[in-house]
């Protein structure tokens, strides 16, 4: 059988693609992934206060 080996190869390839795809999403995710509850401006995760309105984050 010529196609027997291609099935696990495809599964491995898909798993690698899924894992690297998730990593790619994490890498490409913007730093500011949350917003201020007060003024709805983008806020970075390490910000303690909103620079726009001073709301504690
Ligand atoms: Zn704000």
PDB file of the backbone (N, CA, C, O) and the ligand in Angstrom, with CONECT records:
HET     ZN  A 101       1
ATOM      1  N   UNK A   1       0.840  -1.210   0.000  1.00  0.00           N
ATOM      2  CA  UNK A   1       0.000   0.000   0.000  1.00  0.00           C
ATOM      3  C   UNK A   1       0.865   1.245   0.000  1.00  0.00           C
ATOM      4  O   UNK A   1       1.743   1.409   0.848  1.00  0.00           O
ATOM      5  N   UNK A   2       0.619   2.085  -0.921  1.00  0.00           N
ATOM      6  CA  UNK A   2       1.433   3.283  -1.081  1.00  0.00           C
ATOM      7  C   UNK A   2       0.929   4.431  -0.201  1.00  0.00           C
ATOM      8  O   UNK A   2       1.702   5.287   0.229  1.00  0.00           O
ATOM      9  N   UNK A   3      -0.377   4.429   0.056  1.00  0.00           N
ATOM     10  CA  UNK A   3      -0.949   5.558   0.792  1.00  0.00           C
ATOM     11  C   UNK A   3      -1.000   5.322   2.300  1.00  0.00           C
ATOM     12  O   UNK A   3      -1.471   6.183   3.043  1.00  0.00           O
ATOM     13  N   UNK A   4      -0.515   4.150   2.764  1.00  0.00           N
ATOM     14  CA  UNK A   4      -0.646   3.840   4.188  1.00  0.00           C
ATOM     15  C   UNK A   4       0.120   4.831   5.058  1.00  0.00           C
ATOM     16  O   UNK A   4      -0.361   5.229   6.119  1.00  0.00           O
ATOM     17  N   UNK A   5       1.299   5.226   4.614  1.00  0.00           N
ATOM     18  CA  UNK A   5       2.162   6.066   5.468  1.00  0.00           C
ATOM     19  C   UNK A   5       1.741   7.525   5.466  1.00  0.00           C
ATOM     20  O   UNK A   5       2.164   8.299   6.325  1.00  0.00           O
ATOM     21  N   UNK A   6       0.913   7.902   4.505  1.00  0.00           N
ATOM     22  CA  UNK A   6       0.586   9.329   4.372  1.00  0.00           C
ATOM     23  C   UNK A   6      -0.474   9.752   5.382  1.00  0.00           C
ATOM     24  O   UNK A   6      -0.608  10.939   5.682  1.00  0.00           O
ATOM     25  N   UNK A   7      -1.235   8.778   5.912  1.00  0.00           N
ATOM     26  CA  UNK A   7      -2.298   9.137   6.866  1.00  0.00           C
ATOM     27  C   UNK A   7      -1.713   9.641   8.189  1.00  0.00           C
ATOM     28  O   UNK A   7      -2.065  10.742   8.614  1.00  0.00           O
ATOM     29  N   UNK A   8      -0.820   8.873   8.869  1.00  0.00           N
ATOM     30  CA  UNK A   8      -0.220   9.437  10.098  1.00  0.00           C
ATOM     31  C   UNK A   8       0.599  10.683   9.814  1.00  0.00           C
ATOM     32  O   UNK A   8       0.679  11.579  10.655  1.00  0.00           O
ATOM     33  N   UNK A   9       1.206  10.750   8.643  1.00  0.00           N
ATOM     34  CA  UNK A   9       1.982  11.938   8.274  1.00  0.00           C
ATOM     35  C   UNK A   9       1.069  13.160   8.223  1.00  0.00           C
ATOM     36  O   UNK A   9       1.436  14.239   8.689  1.00  0.00           O
ATOM     37  N   UNK A  10      -0.110  12.985   7.660  1.00  0.00           N
ATOM     38  CA  UNK A  10      -1.063  14.091   7.589  1.00  0.00           C
ATOM     39  C   UNK A  10      -1.533  14.490   8.985  1.00  0.00           C
ATOM     40  O   UNK A  10      -1.688  15.674   9.285  1.00  0.00           O
ATOM     41  N   UNK A  11      -1.763  13.470   9.848  1.00  0.00           N
ATOM     42  CA  UNK A  11      -2.202  13.769  11.207  1.00  0.00           C
ATOM     43  C   UNK A  11      -1.139  14.561  11.952  1.00  0.00           C
ATOM     44  O   UNK A  11      -1.443  15.536  12.639  1.00  0.00           O
ATOM     45  N   UNK A  12       0.131  14.125  11.807  1.00  0.00           N
ATOM     46  CA  UNK A  12       1.228  14.837  12.472  1.00  0.00           C
ATOM     47  C   UNK A  12       1.322  16.257  11.913  1.00  0.00           C
ATOM     48  O   UNK A  12       1.471  17.227  12.657  1.00  0.00           O
ATOM     49  N   UNK A  13       1.234  16.352  10.605  1.00  0.00           N
ATOM     50  CA  UNK A  13       1.308  17.665   9.984  1.00  0.00           C
ATOM     51  C   UNK A  13       0.197  18.575  10.455  1.00  0.00           C
ATOM     52  O   UNK A  13       0.419  19.763  10.689  1.00  0.00           O
ATOM     53  N   UNK A  14      -0.994  18.027  10.596  1.00  0.00           N
ATOM     54  CA  UNK A  14      -2.116  18.838  11.062  1.00  0.00           C
ATOM     55  C   UNK A  14      -1.913  19.271  12.506  1.00  0.00           C
ATOM     56  O   UNK A  14      -2.216  20.407  12.869  1.00  0.00           O
ATOM     57  N   UNK A  15      -1.385  18.338  13.348  1.00  0.00           N
ATOM     58  CA  UNK A  15      -1.129  18.680  14.746  1.00  0.00           C
ATOM     59  C   UNK A  15      -0.094  19.785  14.838  1.00  0.00           C
ATOM     60  O   UNK A  15      -0.267  20.739  15.597  1.00  0.00           O
ATOM     61  N   UNK A  16       0.979  19.666  14.073  1.00  0.00           N
ATOM     62  CA  UNK A  16       2.021  20.703  14.081  1.00  0.00           C
ATOM     63  C   UNK A  16       1.443  22.021  13.607  1.00  0.00           C
ATOM     64  O   UNK A  16       1.734  23.080  14.162  1.00  0.00           O
ATOM     65  N   UNK A  17       0.614  21.941  12.567  1.00  0.00           N
ATOM     66  CA  UNK A  17       0.007  23.163  12.038  1.00  0.00           C
ATOM     67  C   UNK A  17      -0.890  23.818  13.082  1.00  0.00           C
ATOM     68  O   UNK A  17      -0.879  25.037  13.250  1.00  0.00           O
ATOM     69  N   UNK A  18      -1.675  22.981  13.790  1.00  0.00           N
ATOM     70  CA  UNK A  18      -2.580  23.531  14.795  1.00  0.00           C
ATOM     71  C   UNK A  18      -1.790  24.179  15.927  1.00  0.00           C
ATOM     72  O   UNK A  18      -2.137  25.267  16.386  1.00  0.00           O
ATOM     73  N   UNK A  19      -0.717  23.506  16.381  1.00  0.00           N
ATOM     74  CA  UNK A  19       0.075  24.046  17.494  1.00  0.00           C
ATOM     75  C   UNK A  19       0.758  25.332  17.063  1.00  0.00           C
ATOM     76  O   UNK A  19       0.687  26.340  17.766  1.00  0.00           O
ATOM     77  N   UNK A  20       1.416  25.304  15.916  1.00  0.00           N
ATOM     78  CA  UNK A  20       2.119  26.508  15.470  1.00  0.00           C
ATOM     79  C   UNK A  20       1.128  27.603  15.134  1.00  0.00           C
ATOM     80  O   UNK A  20       1.429  28.785  15.306  1.00  0.00           O
ATOM     81  N   UNK A  21      -0.055  27.226  14.656  1.00  0.00           N
ATOM     82  CA  UNK A  21      -1.069  28.229  14.389  1.00  0.00           C
ATOM     83  C   UNK A  21      -1.497  28.937  15.657  1.00  0.00           C
ATOM     84  O   UNK A  21      -1.678  30.154  15.657  1.00  0.00           O
ATOM     85  N   UNK A  22      -1.663  28.179  16.756  1.00  0.00           N
ATOM     86  CA  UNK A  22      -2.010  28.805  18.025  1.00  0.00           C
ATOM     87  C   UNK A  22      -0.910  29.735  18.487  1.00  0.00           C
ATOM     88  O   UNK A  22      -1.180  30.831  18.977  1.00  0.00           O
ATOM     89  N   UNK A  23       0.350  29.292  18.330  1.00  0.00           N
ATOM     90  CA  UNK A  23       1.468  30.142  18.733  1.00  0.00           C
ATOM     91  C   UNK A  23       1.481  31.407  17.898  1.00  0.00           C
ATOM     92  O   UNK A  23       1.742  32.502  18.398  1.00  0.00           O
ATOM     93  N   UNK A  24       1.197  31.236  16.619  1.00  0.00           N
ATOM     94  CA  UNK A  24       1.193  32.398  15.719  1.00  0.00           C
ATOM     95  C   UNK A  24       0.125  33.385  16.164  1.00  0.00           C
ATOM     96  O   UNK A  24       0.346  34.596  16.160  1.00  0.00           O
ATOM     97  N   UNK A  25      -1.032  32.862  16.545  1.00  0.00           N
ATOM     98  CA  UNK A  25      -2.101  33.741  17.017  1.00  0.00           C
ATOM     99  C   UNK A  25      -1.646  34.476  18.270  1.00  0.00           C
ATOM    100  O   UNK A  25      -1.907  35.669  18.424  1.00  0.00           O
ATOM    101  N   UNK A  26      -0.952  33.750  19.184  1.00  0.00           N
ATOM    102  CA  UNK A  26      -0.475  34.387  20.412  1.00  0.00           C
ATOM    103  C   UNK A  26       0.536  35.478  20.094  1.00  0.00           C
ATOM    104  O   UNK A  26       0.522  36.549  20.701  1.00  0.00           O
ATOM    105  N   UNK A  27       1.428  35.189  19.122  1.00  0.00           N
ATOM    106  CA  UNK A  27       2.462  36.163  18.775  1.00  0.00           C
ATOM    107  C   UNK A  27       1.833  37.386  18.131  1.00  0.00           C
ATOM    108  O   UNK A  27       2.215  38.522  18.410  1.00  0.00           O
ATOM    109  N   UNK A  28       0.867  37.135  17.270  1.00  0.00           N
ATOM    110  CA  UNK A  28       0.290  38.239  16.513  1.00  0.00           C
ATOM    111  C   UNK A  28      -0.786  38.984  17.283  1.00  0.00           C
ATOM    112  O   UNK A  28      -1.271  40.026  16.841  1.00  0.00           O
ATOM    113  N   UNK A  29      -1.153  38.447  18.434  1.00  0.00           N
ATOM    114  CA  UNK A  29      -2.197  39.088  19.209  1.00  0.00           C
ATOM    115  C   UNK A  29      -1.711  40.464  19.657  1.00  0.00           C
ATOM    116  O   UNK A  29      -0.580  40.581  20.128  1.00  0.00           O
ATOM    117  N   UNK A  30      -2.504  41.476  19.530  1.00  0.00           N
ATOM    118  CA  UNK A  30      -2.060  42.813  19.938  1.00  0.00           C
ATOM    119  C   UNK A  30      -1.796  42.860  21.432  1.00  0.00           C
ATOM    120  O   UNK A  30      -2.414  42.141  22.218  1.00  0.00           O
ATOM    121  N   UNK A  31      -0.860  43.727  21.802  1.00  0.00           N
ATOM    122  CA  UNK A  31      -0.499  43.844  23.219  1.00  0.00           C
ATOM    123  C   UNK A  31      -1.682  44.349  24.017  1.00  0.00           C
ATOM    124  O   UNK A  31      -1.959  43.871  25.117  1.00  0.00           O
ATOM    125  N   UNK A  32      -2.367  45.310  23.455  1.00  0.00           N
ATOM    126  CA  UNK A  32      -3.519  45.865  24.136  1.00  0.00           C
ATOM    127  C   UNK A  32      -4.737  45.003  23.816  1.00  0.00           C
ATOM    128  O   UNK A  32      -5.452  45.252  22.845  1.00  0.00           O
ATOM    129  N   UNK A  33      -4.962  43.985  24.650  1.00  0.00           N
ATOM    130  CA  UNK A  33      -6.059  43.071  24.364  1.00  0.00           C
ATOM    131  C   UNK A  33      -7.190  43.239  25.361  1.00  0.00           C
ATOM    132  O   UNK A  33      -8.069  42.381  25.447  1.00  0.00           O
ATOM    133  N   UNK A  34      -7.183  44.312  26.102  1.00  0.00           N
ATOM    134  CA  UNK A  34      -8.335  44.601  26.956  1.00  0.00           C
ATOM    135  C   UNK A  34      -8.607  46.095  26.903  1.00  0.00           C
ATOM    136  O   UNK A  34      -7.776  46.880  26.445  1.00  0.00           O
ATOM    137  N   UNK A  35      -9.753  46.462  27.365  1.00  0.00           N
ATOM    138  CA  UNK A  35     -10.148  47.862  27.261  1.00  0.00           C
ATOM    139  C   UNK A  35     -10.519  48.381  28.643  1.00  0.00           C
ATOM    140  O   UNK A  35     -10.885  47.626  29.543  1.00  0.00           O
ATOM    141  N   UNK A  36     -10.411  49.678  28.772  1.00  0.00           N
ATOM    142  CA  UNK A  36     -10.782  50.340  30.023  1.00  0.00           C
ATOM    143  C   UNK A  36     -12.293  50.235  30.221  1.00  0.00           C
ATOM    144  O   UNK A  36     -13.053  50.509  29.292  1.00  0.00           O
ATOM    145  N   UNK A  37     -12.739  49.840  31.418  1.00  0.00           N
ATOM    146  CA  UNK A  37     -14.186  49.756  31.651  1.00  0.00           C
ATOM    147  C   UNK A  37     -14.851  51.120  31.715  1.00  0.00           C
ATOM    148  O   UNK A  37     -16.066  51.246  31.561  1.00  0.00           O
ATOM    149  N   UNK A  38     -14.034  52.133  31.946  1.00  0.00           N
ATOM    150  CA  UNK A  38     -14.585  53.482  32.106  1.00  0.00           C
ATOM    151  C   UNK A  38     -14.776  54.163  30.758  1.00  0.00           C
ATOM    152  O   UNK A  38     -15.871  54.619  30.428  1.00  0.00           O
ATOM    153  N   UNK A  39     -13.672  54.226  29.965  1.00  0.00           N
ATOM    154  CA  UNK A  39     -13.723  55.008  28.726  1.00  0.00           C
ATOM    155  C   UNK A  39     -13.615  54.127  27.488  1.00  0.00           C
ATOM    156  O   UNK A  39     -13.692  54.625  26.365  1.00  0.00           O
ATOM    157  N   UNK A  40     -13.434  52.798  27.687  1.00  0.00           N
ATOM    158  CA  UNK A  40     -13.426  51.834  26.591  1.00  0.00           C
ATOM    159  C   UNK A  40     -12.229  52.013  25.660  1.00  0.00           C
ATOM    160  O   UNK A  40     -12.273  51.550  24.521  1.00  0.00           O
ATOM    161  N   UNK A  41     -11.177  52.661  26.104  1.00  0.00           N
ATOM    162  CA  UNK A  41      -9.953  52.769  25.320  1.00  0.00           C
ATOM    163  C   UNK A  41      -9.115  51.520  25.525  1.00  0.00           C
ATOM    164  O   UNK A  41      -9.228  50.846  26.548  1.00  0.00           O
ATOM    165  N   UNK A  42      -8.252  51.208  24.523  1.00  0.00           N
ATOM    166  CA  UNK A  42      -7.372  50.051  24.632  1.00  0.00           C
ATOM    167  C   UNK A  42      -6.388  50.251  25.776  1.00  0.00           C
ATOM    168  O   UNK A  42      -5.832  51.336  25.946  1.00  0.00           O
ATOM    169  N   UNK A  43      -6.177  49.192  26.562  1.00  0.00           N
ATOM    170  CA  UNK A  43      -5.261  49.263  27.695  1.00  0.00           C
ATOM    171  C   UNK A  43      -4.386  48.030  27.695  1.00  0.00           C
ATOM    172  O   UNK A  43      -4.872  46.925  27.451  1.00  0.00           O
ATOM    173  N   UNK A  44      -3.111  48.198  27.964  1.00  0.00           N
ATOM    174  CA  UNK A  44      -2.198  47.062  28.008  1.00  0.00           C
ATOM    175  C   UNK A  44      -2.344  46.333  29.329  1.00  0.00           C
ATOM    176  O   UNK A  44      -2.806  46.888  30.325  1.00  0.00           O
ATOM    177  N   UNK A  45      -1.929  45.051  29.307  1.00  0.00           N
ATOM    178  CA  UNK A  45      -2.136  44.200  30.466  1.00  0.00           C
ATOM    179  C   UNK A  45      -1.370  44.687  31.693  1.00  0.00           C
ATOM    180  O   UNK A  45      -1.832  44.505  32.820  1.00  0.00           O
ATOM    181  N   UNK A  46      -0.206  45.302  31.490  1.00  0.00           N
ATOM    182  CA  UNK A  46       0.635  45.688  32.626  1.00  0.00           C
ATOM    183  C   UNK A  46       0.318  47.098  33.118  1.00  0.00           C
ATOM    184  O   UNK A  46       1.001  47.612  34.004  1.00  0.00           O
ATOM    185  N   UNK A  47      -0.687  47.711  32.564  1.00  0.00           N
ATOM    186  CA  UNK A  47      -1.050  49.045  33.016  1.00  0.00           C
ATOM    187  C   UNK A  47      -1.923  48.931  34.255  1.00  0.00           C
ATOM    188  O   UNK A  47      -2.881  48.160  34.297  1.00  0.00           O
ATOM    189  N   UNK A  48      -1.567  49.715  35.259  1.00  0.00           N
ATOM    190  CA  UNK A  48      -2.341  49.701  36.499  1.00  0.00           C
ATOM    191  C   UNK A  48      -3.530  50.646  36.407  1.00  0.00           C
ATOM    192  O   UNK A  48      -4.589  50.407  36.987  1.00  0.00           O
ATOM    193  N   UNK A  49      -3.324  51.725  35.662  1.00  0.00           N
ATOM    194  CA  UNK A  49      -4.397  52.711  35.518  1.00  0.00           C
ATOM    195  C   UNK A  49      -4.556  53.056  34.047  1.00  0.00           C
ATOM    196  O   UNK A  49      -3.607  52.969  33.268  1.00  0.00           O
ATOM    197  N   UNK A  50      -5.743  53.439  33.687  1.00  0.00           N
ATOM    198  CA  UNK A  50      -6.002  53.871  32.321  1.00  0.00           C
ATOM    199  C   UNK A  50      -5.341  55.221  32.100  1.00  0.00           C
ATOM    200  O   UNK A  50      -5.559  56.143  32.887  1.00  0.00           O
ATOM    201  N   UNK A  51      -4.527  55.365  31.034  1.00  0.00           N
ATOM    202  CA  UNK A  51      -3.883  56.650  30.769  1.00  0.00           C
ATOM    203  C   UNK A  51      -4.850  57.685  30.227  1.00  0.00           C
ATOM    204  O   UNK A  51      -4.521  58.869  30.158  1.00  0.00           O
ATOM    205  N   UNK A  52      -6.023  57.254  29.850  1.00  0.00           N
ATOM    206  CA  UNK A  52      -6.974  58.183  29.234  1.00  0.00           C
ATOM    207  C   UNK A  52      -7.867  58.830  30.282  1.00  0.00           C
ATOM    208  O   UNK A  52      -8.154  60.024  30.198  1.00  0.00           O
ATOM    209  N   UNK A  53      -8.303  58.068  31.254  1.00  0.00           N
ATOM    210  CA  UNK A  53      -9.235  58.611  32.230  1.00  0.00           C
ATOM    211  C   UNK A  53      -8.793  58.356  33.668  1.00  0.00           C
ATOM    212  O   UNK A  53      -9.418  58.872  34.595  1.00  0.00           O
ATOM    213  N   UNK A  54      -7.717  57.563  33.882  1.00  0.00           N
ATOM    214  CA  UNK A  54      -7.217  57.337  35.231  1.00  0.00           C
ATOM    215  C   UNK A  54      -7.934  56.230  35.975  1.00  0.00           C
ATOM    216  O   UNK A  54      -7.666  56.013  37.157  1.00  0.00           O
ATOM    217  N   UNK A  55      -8.831  55.531  35.320  1.00  0.00           N
ATOM    218  CA  UNK A  55      -9.558  54.434  35.947  1.00  0.00           C
ATOM    219  C   UNK A  55      -8.595  53.308  36.296  1.00  0.00           C
ATOM    220  O   UNK A  55      -7.781  52.910  35.463  1.00  0.00           O
ATOM    221  N   UNK A  56      -8.678  52.796  37.505  1.00  0.00           N
ATOM    222  CA  UNK A  56      -7.858  51.642  37.907  1.00  0.00           C
ATOM    223  C   UNK A  56      -8.284  50.430  37.105  1.00  0.00           C
ATOM    224  O   UNK A  56      -9.474  50.136  36.991  1.00  0.00           O
ATOM    225  N   UNK A  57      -7.300  49.720  36.543  1.00  0.00           N
ATOM    226  CA  UNK A  57      -7.607  48.570  35.703  1.00  0.00           C
ATOM    227  C   UNK A  57      -7.414  47.256  36.453  1.00  0.00           C
ATOM    228  O   UNK A  57      -7.630  46.185  35.886  1.00  0.00           O
TER     229      UNK A  57
HETATM  230 ZN    ZN A 101     -10.115  54.836  30.698  1.00  0.00          ZN
END
